[in-house]
Amino acid sequence: MSLKVLKFGGSSLSDAHQFQKVAAIVRAEEERRYVVPSAPGKRYDNDTKVTDLLYASHAAAVKGEGFDEAFARVEKRFNSIIADLGLALDLTAEFDTIRRNIQNGASVDYAASRGEYLSGIVLAALLDFPFVDAADLIFFTESGAVDDERTYEAFYELTKKHDRAVIPGFYGRAADGSVKTFSRGGSDITGSIVARGVRASIYENWTDVSGFLVTNPRIVENPRPIDVVTFRELRELAYMGASVLHEDAVLPVKAANIPINIRNTNEPDHPGTLIINNIRAASSSPITGIAGKRGFSIIHIEKDGMNKEVGFTRRALSVLEKHNVSFEHLPSGIDTMGFIIQTEALAGQGETIAREIGKAVDADEVELISGLALIAVVGRGMVRAKGIAARIFSAVARANINIRMIDQGSSELNIIIGVDEYDFRSAMNAIYAEFFPQD
Ligand code: ASP
């Protein structure tokens, strides 16, 4: 039978009503058998996440101040969830232990992890699933990386013992035996490790949006959702500013060829976005996503015959290296070359660096152009479709926008164009409208 791992984010578990939605989702399919909860998140805009209350409790304890107030809020959050769910569960002993441990100098990771730990106990009681502590399943090495061997061995044992379980997100056990958390938002990583560990057929990541959108809704109004995206496309989009899953959350399932399905707890019938490995998968549009960022500069170099000069690029690059500046793209012509650099990385040294490059390569001309925005048009369908670049360029030209730079990755997975920052919004909208006309 196929087996599904479900991770629920903090907003999916912010109160009893949300817990009920989660339980209904898990119960809806027999395959949904391993569940990874976050700590209760915000119920409304300026609410505080349980994790943040725990960080605050720990910080106060370290300063020798009382932390009763923050900790009482944690207790209250859980007690009202338990009461509203009508569960016969009493966490008093757990609260006492946690309070005592924080008081007695427990680590910040221990304190922060207790939100997921308690959330897991409550969800396990609600679902009537066994609760299995993540500290007995996920292990870290001395250097702080996940200890794959010990971890996946533990999951193998788990599946022999329990055919279903609730496993709290966000933490595991350090090499010295103490509790260690991932970075913030780390329950996504736990979900991915669990999916790999139990050999799931799919990793469902339940959150408060119905998957990824084709482009940024703050730039293009009401963009449509992406139905299927590959891991590679996702990396291109994330690099260019789309906020997607943390890289560490992708690796375990990607390695095991397990797809991720981003789903919405508040709209459970929406299929969400499916993230898959197969770069050749069919796609309904040649374009999967459009992402962009402001804040780039170009150092543009011109020199007749540069293409014949051995070591030209190296000499130019050595100047960047000397200033410890990395570049993002390097579009080039026969007699021209441009280093695209994040303006911030130039740290105000742009003019100096441009001059030094000019000297190093004996250029005919060097120019620093700032105020550039880059737009990445990403799609696995581009390789097979003809004329995509032409459509992008004419859409932008029709909007009366000058393209300052073009770069097509050799993977034919993306085309990147540079426009002036003040043209950014119009260019994004023009490209979106070309490929996704309002239907
Ligand atoms: N609760 C943790 C945080 O707020 C981890 C998570 O939600 O993924 O960062």
Boltz pocket constraint, residues with backbone or C-beta under 6 A from the ligand:
constraints:
  - pocket:
      binder: B
      contacts: [[A, 9], [A, 10], [A, 38], [A, 39], [A, 49], [A, 51], [A, 52], [A, 112], [A, 115], [A, 169], [A, 170], [A, 183], [A, 184], [A, 185], [A, 186], [A, 187], [A, 188]]
      max_distance: 6.0
